[in-house]
Amino acid sequence: MNAADSESLARRLLAAGYVEDSLERADVAILNTCVVRQASEDRVYSKLHELKEWKTPERTIAVTGCIVAKEGETLQRRFPHLDAVVPIGDYEPFVADLEARYDYSLGEPLPQSGRTGVSHYIRVIEGCDHNCTFCIVPKVRGREKHVPMASVLDECRRAVGDGAKEIVLLGQNVDDYHDPDGRGGLASLVREVERIPGLKRLRFMTSHPQDLESELLEVMAASDVVCRELQLPIQSGDDTVLKRMARGYQTRHYRAIVERARNLMPDLGLVTDVIVGFPGESEAAFMNTRALMEEIEFDVVHLAMYSPRGGTFSADRMHDDVPHQEKLRRLNDLLALQREIAARKTARWIGRDVEVLIEGRDELNRPYGRIRQGKRAIVLRAGDIAAGQVLNIRVLQATAGQLLGLPAA
Ligand code: SF4
């Protein structure tokens, strides 16, 4: 979501004649912030302290993102060198202020932006109506607001017309999307977007086990454009912990979704999130999570150690009773387990032909991109292939993180 917000603000500024540059040469520094964890919020404050040195009367410092919803105007009292506090998505007044402030005449052609434009992120739903007890999102992003399908489709067509090959539909809980004008939910939106001529791939994230509908899985399975990847956070493999997290489902529901999805798409890439050390997580509860990870064999698990986030129900009303050392032990145990699982699963790709959408070149100048199941792939001996092209490769090597292959004959 933050990447999409940054893109959206950057596009607006590029359209107004601004260009991206190094901090040393720039007139304006904008921090787009995340506060999902205390550590992210602390990084914003430390960056703001650092920028004190950089600030001059001619330069502008602005902050946008979730910290604005959380801290609001207090930020400017705390950091008097901060010029602007910009609410998420409400960029026009800020851009107008900048235009009034920097009255440059742009006589030379503008340098091109460094963006490849291969993937275009579109926010279709903002905020969240769930109230997971550990999560700050509903507080900072508010209740769900759904973007009309007609606007989403217009933006998708424009992006594809401008050269995007992949569209990524975003929402904190994207499965809950519905068109405010009554044209249907996420499955209907996906069906409409995938028909846009020239579009090669369509992704959506993040799903919620309580809201994901079977119809969406059927649309995915039937499509050559929709990617075979689900980002479906489980958070815990123990029903008592899930209840305390107020996730609204049990592990048997989650298993049923995975079974249905894999029946329809045996090669589905499955990504999840897991928190260890949530208040009240006993050793037995932790072992349930471990067993579930072994059973389901996710492709990627984003693992986090629970830390109380001020302003959430779990921080304010639950006792953080798992000692730090024990959380760390559980985290390391699951990291090691997942490394093994990911290596085992990735090795299954060796010898297979897969389709790669090229996104750019790595530090060794080798083209890289992602396969439809979400895994990163590097192409060896690919010649002049450019970002945005799609190519079939035969996988020669696989590590937990990526595949390496040659163009298929
Ligand atoms: S569904 Fe996701 S965004 Fe919404 S409250 Fe739960 S964790 Fe936060």
Residues whose N, C-alpha, C, O or C-beta is under 5 A from the ligand:
A	BS01	SF4	C128 H130 N131 C132 C135 V137 Q172 N173
